[in-house]
C-alpha cells in the first residue's frame, strides 16, 4: 500500500498490508485506481491506532498522503 522497499517494510511492521490478487494489484499500481485513496486511509488508520500526528507519520514514512 505504501510504495517503496523501505516504506513497505514499515507498513508491514505497522499492520498496513493489504493482500491483493494479481488483477487488483495491477489495477491499483499500474492504473492508479484507488491508490491515493488507500494511501490516505492507511495514514489515517495509522495515526488513529497509534494516536500520532501527521508530523509523526512523516517522520516514520517520509511523506504525508493526506
N, C-alpha and C positions, 0 to 999 in steps of 0.2 A: 504494500500500500504506500509506503514511503520509499521512494526510489533511491537507488544508490546503495552500494555494498555496505558502507558504514551505517547509514540510516536503516537499512533492512535489518541489520543485526540488533540495533537498538529497538526497533519496532518489535522484533521477535521477543526480546527480553521484556518489553513492556506490555506484551499481550495484544499488540495491534496488528496481528497477522490475519489476513483474510485468505482462505483457501478457495481457489477458483479452478474450474475445468479449463482446458486449453482455449476453448471458444470464448469464454468470458474473459480470460486473461488477455487474449489478443484484442478483444473489443475494448477492454479497459486501457491497455497500454498503447497499442498501435493506432486505434481510432480515437482515443481520448474520451470515450464515453464514460461518464460518471467519475472520471479520475479525480478531478478537482473536488467534487462533492465528497468522495470518500476520504481524501486527504483532510478536508475541513472537519469531517465527522471524527476522524481519528484524533486530530489535535484536540478537539473539544472533549472527547471521551477521556483522553489522557489527562487533560487539565482538571476535569471534574473528578476523576478517580483519585488522582494524586494530590488534589487540592493545590494546584500550581497555576502560575500566571503565564501569559503569552511570553514574557521575558524568560521564564524558566524553560518553556518549550524551545525557544530559540537557542538557549544555552545548550540544551541537550541535542537538538536536531539541526541547528544551524540556520533555521528559517522558520517563518510562520506561514501557515496556509490560510489563516483567517483574514 
